[in-house]
Amino acid sequence: MDLSPSRYDLAKVPAVTLGFWIIKILATTLGETAGDAVTMTMELGYLAGTAIFAALLAVMLTAQIRAQRFNPLLFWTVIVATTTVGTTLADLCDRSLGIGYLGGASLLAALLAATLFAWHRTLGSVSINRLDTRDAEVFYWVTILFSQTLGTALGDWVADPDTGWGLGYGGGAVLFAAGLAVVLALYAFTRTSRAALFWAAFILTRPLGATVGDFLDKPVAAGGLALSRYTASAALVAAMLLLVLLLPQRAERIVRD
């Protein structure tokens, strides 16, 4: 992949609006239901599921990085691909590798922190309005992948009654929604770094979507609604497509020194 600098007047990511966050939460919920559909309903397992979704992500991400301008459908397809990989990869770490939810969340948090540190150390900013080089784009998408995976592990850890906090899917959703409310308050009433708040919100929307997705498709005995994973995924895809096509989707402007 060519990582040579390539500057744009506009970034190839959408501006951060209320519509952005609504679609993002739908995408993260879809990642949970679709990931579970492949690994559990189809019984392919976490390793095979991760390989399938990673291949899809590689294809779509290559197209995204090679694109010359912002394409809403392409961007959100890549986001969905990162959420499905995040779902299956987190489950692989937590369950198949036997390190548990705490171990998986700790490992993924360390990888995310290392990526953000390397990004800032290399390019001087982790802001989305500084995505003016291919290097910045690559750091952006690696950060997104780790944040999506971490969010899945956090959602499972908070909800699980045996080895986690035991809040259940509803309690987990309320907790992460409260976290988002705190981020919103910091945005509205303080001068906290906008880049830091963006990534905090991005991370928190993932476990929110994960717990909602689990609530939709997990058995009633486990606190879910036991909906078909295929039906739930199809409904989420339809809702996302509708919003992407109907809501204004403008590219984020690049801020230059």
C-alpha positions as CSV (number, residue, x, y, z in Angstrom):
1,M,0.0,0.0,0.0
2,D,1.4,3.4,-0.9
3,L,1.7,5.5,2.2
4,S,3.3,8.5,0.5
5,P,1.8,11.9,1.5
6,S,-1.2,12.9,-0.5
7,R,-2.9,16.2,0.5
8,Y,-6.6,17.1,0.2
9,D,-8.7,20.2,0.7
10,L,-11.3,17.9,2.4
11,A,-10.8,14.8,4.4
12,K,-12.2,11.5,3.2
13,V,-14.3,11.1,6.4
14,P,-17.6,12.7,7.3
15,A,-18.0,15.8,9.4
16,V,-18.9,15.0,13.0
17,T,-22.6,15.7,13.4
18,L,-25.6,14.2,15.3
19,G,-26.3,12.1,12.2
20,F,-22.8,10.8,12.3
21,W,-23.2,9.5,15.8
22,I,-26.6,7.9,15.1
23,I,-25.3,6.0,12.1
24,K,-22.2,5.1,14.1
25,I,-24.3,3.5,16.8
26,L,-26.3,1.6,14.2
27,A,-23.1,0.4,12.6
28,T,-21.7,-0.9,15.9
29,T,-24.9,-2.7,16.7
30,L,-24.9,-4.2,13.3
31,G,-21.3,-5.3,13.9
32,E,-22.4,-7.3,16.9
33,T,-25.4,-9.0,15.3
34,A,-23.6,-9.8,12.0
35,G,-20.5,-11.0,13.8
36,D,-22.6,-13.3,16.0
37,A,-24.5,-14.5,13.0
38,V,-21.4,-15.8,11.4
39,T,-19.6,-17.1,14.4
40,M,-22.5,-18.5,16.4
41,T,-25.6,-19.0,14.2
42,M,-23.5,-20.3,11.3
43,E,-21.2,-22.0,13.8
44,L,-18.1,-21.0,12.0
45,G,-16.2,-20.1,15.1
46,Y,-14.3,-16.9,16.1
47,L,-11.2,-17.6,14.2
48,A,-12.9,-18.3,10.9
49,G,-15.3,-15.4,11.5
50,T,-12.4,-13.1,12.1
51,A,-10.6,-14.3,8.9
52,I,-13.8,-13.7,6.8
53,F,-14.4,-10.2,8.1
54,A,-10.7,-9.3,8.0
55,A,-10.6,-10.2,4.3
56,L,-13.7,-8.0,3.7
57,L,-12.1,-5.2,5.7
58,A,-8.8,-5.4,3.7
59,V,-10.7,-5.0,0.4
60,M,-12.9,-2.1,1.5
61,L,-10.1,-0.3,3.4
62,T,-7.9,-0.5,0.4
63,A,-10.7,1.1,-1.7
64,Q,-11.2,3.8,1.0
65,I,-7.5,4.8,1.1
66,R,-7.2,4.8,-2.7
67,A,-10.3,7.0,-3.1
68,Q,-9.7,10.6,-4.0
69,R,-12.7,12.0,-2.2
70,F,-15.2,11.3,0.5
71,N,-17.7,8.6,-0.4
72,P,-20.4,8.1,2.3
73,L,-21.4,4.5,1.3
74,L,-17.8,3.4,1.1
75,F,-16.8,5.0,4.4
76,W,-19.7,3.5,6.3
77,T,-19.1,0.1,4.7
78,V,-15.5,0.2,6.1
79,I,-16.9,1.2,9.5
80,V,-19.2,-1.8,9.5
81,A,-16.3,-4.0,8.5
82,T,-14.3,-2.8,11.4
83,T,-17.2,-3.4,13.8
84,T,-17.6,-7.0,12.6
85,V,-13.9,-7.7,12.8
86,G,-13.9,-6.1,16.2
87,T,-16.7,-8.3,17.4
88,T,-15.2,-11.6,16.3
89,L,-11.6,-10.6,17.3
90,A,-12.7,-9.5,20.8
91,D,-14.5,-12.8,21.2
92,L,-11.5,-14.7,20.0
93,C,-9.3,-12.9,22.5
94,D,-11.7,-13.1,25.4
95,R,-13.0,-16.7,24.9
96,S,-10.8,-18.8,22.6
97,L,-7.5,-17.5,23.9
98,G,-8.8,-17.9,27.5
99,I,-7.6,-14.6,28.8
100,G,-11.1,-13.5,29.9
101,Y,-12.9,-10.2,29.5
102,L,-10.6,-8.2,31.7
103,G,-7.5,-9.6,30.0
104,G,-8.9,-9.0,26.6
105,A,-10.0,-5.5,27.4
106,S,-6.6,-4.7,29.0
107,L,-4.7,-6.0,26.0
108,L,-6.9,-4.1,23.5
109,A,-6.7,-0.9,25.6
110,A,-2.9,-1.1,25.6
111,L,-2.9,-1.6,21.8
112,L,-5.3,1.4,21.3
113,A,-3.2,3.6,23.6
114,A,0.0,2.6,21.8
115,T,-1.6,3.4,18.4
116,L,-2.7,6.9,19.6
117,F,0.7,7.6,21.1
118,A,2.5,6.5,17.9
119,W,0.1,8.6,15.8
120,H,0.6,11.7,17.9
121,R,4.3,11.2,18.2
122,T,4.7,10.7,14.4
123,L,2.3,13.4,13.0
124,G,1.8,15.7,16.0
125,S,-2.0,15.3,16.1
126,V,-4.8,12.7,16.3
127,S,-7.5,15.1,15.2
128,I,-9.7,14.0,12.3
129,N,-9.4,17.4,10.7
130,R,-5.7,16.7,10.2
131,L,-6.2,13.6,8.0
132,D,-4.2,15.2,5.1
133,T,-1.7,12.4,4.5
134,R,-1.9,8.7,3.8
135,D,0.1,8.1,7.0
136,A,-2.6,9.9,9.0
137,E,-5.3,7.9,7.2
138,V,-3.6,4.6,8.1
139,F,-3.3,5.6,11.8
140,Y,-7.0,6.7,11.8
141,W,-8.2,3.3,10.6
142,V,-5.9,1.3,12.8
143,T,-7.2,3.4,15.8
144,I,-10.8,2.7,14.7
145,L,-10.2,-1.0,14.5
146,F,-8.7,-1.2,17.9
147,S,-11.4,1.0,19.4
148,Q,-14.1,-1.2,17.9
149,T,-12.5,-4.3,19.2
150,L,-12.0,-2.8,22.7
151,G,-15.6,-1.6,22.8
152,T,-16.8,-5.2,22.2
153,A,-14.7,-6.5,25.0
154,L,-15.8,-3.8,27.4
155,G,-19.5,-4.4,26.5
156,D,-19.2,-8.1,27.2
157,W,-17.2,-7.5,30.4
158,V,-19.8,-5.1,31.8
159,A,-22.8,-7.2,30.9
160,D,-21.6,-10.7,31.8
161,P,-23.0,-12.0,35.1
162,D,-20.3,-14.6,35.7
163,T,-16.9,-13.1,35.0
164,G,-17.8,-9.4,34.5
165,W,-19.7,-6.7,36.2
166,G,-23.1,-8.4,35.8
167,L,-25.0,-5.3,34.7
168,G,-26.7,-7.2,31.9
169,Y,-27.3,-5.8,28.4
170,G,-29.7,-3.1,29.5
171,G,-27.6,-2.0,32.4
172,G,-24.5,-1.9,30.2
173,A,-26.3,0.2,27.6
174,V,-27.3,2.7,30.3
175,L,-23.8,2.8,31.7
176,F,-22.2,3.6,28.3
177,A,-25.0,6.1,27.4
178,A,-24.2,7.8,30.7
179,G,-20.5,7.9,29.7
180,L,-21.5,9.5,26.4
181,A,-23.5,12.1,28.3
182,V,-20.4,13.0,30.3
183,V,-18.4,13.4,27.1
184,L,-21.2,15.6,25.7
185,A,-21.1,17.8,28.8
186,L,-17.4,18.2,28.6
187,Y,-17.7,19.2,25.0
188,A,-20.4,21.8,25.8
189,F,-19.0,23.3,28.9
190,T,-15.2,22.9,28.9
191,R,-12.3,23.4,26.7
192,T,-11.2,19.7,26.8
193,S,-9.4,18.6,23.7
194,R,-11.9,18.1,20.9
195,A,-9.7,15.3,19.5
196,A,-9.7,13.5,22.9
197,L,-13.5,13.9,23.3
198,F,-14.0,12.5,19.7
199,W,-12.1,9.4,20.4
200,A,-13.7,8.9,23.8
201,A,-17.1,9.1,22.2
202,F,-16.0,6.8,19.4
203,I,-14.8,4.2,21.9
204,L,-18.0,4.5,24.1
205,T,-20.4,4.1,21.2
206,R,-18.9,0.7,20.4
207,P,-19.9,-1.0,23.7
208,L,-23.2,0.8,23.6
209,G,-23.9,-0.8,20.2
210,A,-22.5,-4.1,21.4
211,T,-24.8,-4.3,24.4
212,V,-27.8,-3.3,22.3
213,G,-26.9,-5.9,19.7
214,D,-26.6,-8.6,22.3
215,F,-29.9,-7.5,23.9
216,L,-31.5,-8.0,20.5
217,D,-30.2,-11.4,19.6
218,K,-29.3,-13.2,22.9
219,P,-31.7,-15.8,24.4
220,V,-34.4,-14.6,26.8
221,A,-32.8,-16.6,29.6
222,A,-29.6,-14.6,29.2
223,G,-31.5,-11.2,29.2
224,G,-32.0,-10.8,25.5
225,L,-34.9,-10.6,23.1
226,A,-33.9,-13.8,21.2
227,L,-34.5,-12.1,17.8
228,S,-33.1,-13.7,14.7
229,R,-29.5,-12.4,14.1
230,Y,-30.3,-12.4,10.4
231,T,-33.5,-10.4,10.8
232,A,-31.8,-7.9,13.2
233,S,-28.8,-7.5,10.9
234,A,-31.0,-6.9,7.9
235,A,-33.1,-4.3,9.7
236,L,-30.0,-2.5,10.8
237,V,-28.5,-2.5,7.3
238,A,-31.8,-1.0,6.0
239,A,-31.8,1.7,8.7
240,M,-28.2,2.6,8.0
241,L,-28.7,2.8,4.3
242,L,-31.7,5.0,4.7
243,L,-29.9,7.4,7.0
244,V,-26.7,7.5,4.9
245,L,-28.8,8.4,1.8
246,L,-31.2,10.9,3.5
247,L,-29.0,12.7,6.1
248,P,-26.5,15.3,4.9
249,Q,-23.1,13.7,4.5
250,R,-20.4,16.4,4.1
251,A,-16.7,15.8,4.3
252,E,-14.7,17.0,7.2
253,R,-12.6,20.1,6.4
254,I,-8.9,19.8,6.9
255,V,-7.3,22.4,9.2
256,R,-3.9,23.4,8.1
257,D,-1.3,25.4,10.2
